[in-house]
Amino acid sequence: MNSTHLLTRITQVSGQCGGRPCIRGMRIRVSDILEMLAENVTTAEILEDFPDLEMADIQACLLFAARRTDVPQLTA
């Protein structure tokens, strides 16, 4: 699955979860998945806890975060 297609899995709706990025319109926030991964929760455990999620959703969260942190720095 290419990166453009992965990123379509991330949605932002102003009235849902305070406008925070979510997965496929569900009320599962990207930040929740990223925090679980940071706390060493395995992808298998995440998928077990959230049966509506797919592995591609977790990959989309990681790609979304990577793209958000790739900010060019301006130097004087």
Buried (B, 14 or more C-beta within 10 A) or exposed (E): EEEEEBEEBBBEEEEBBEEEBBBBEBEBBBBBBBEBBEEEEEBEEBBEEBEEBBEBBBBBBBBBBEEEEEEEEEEE
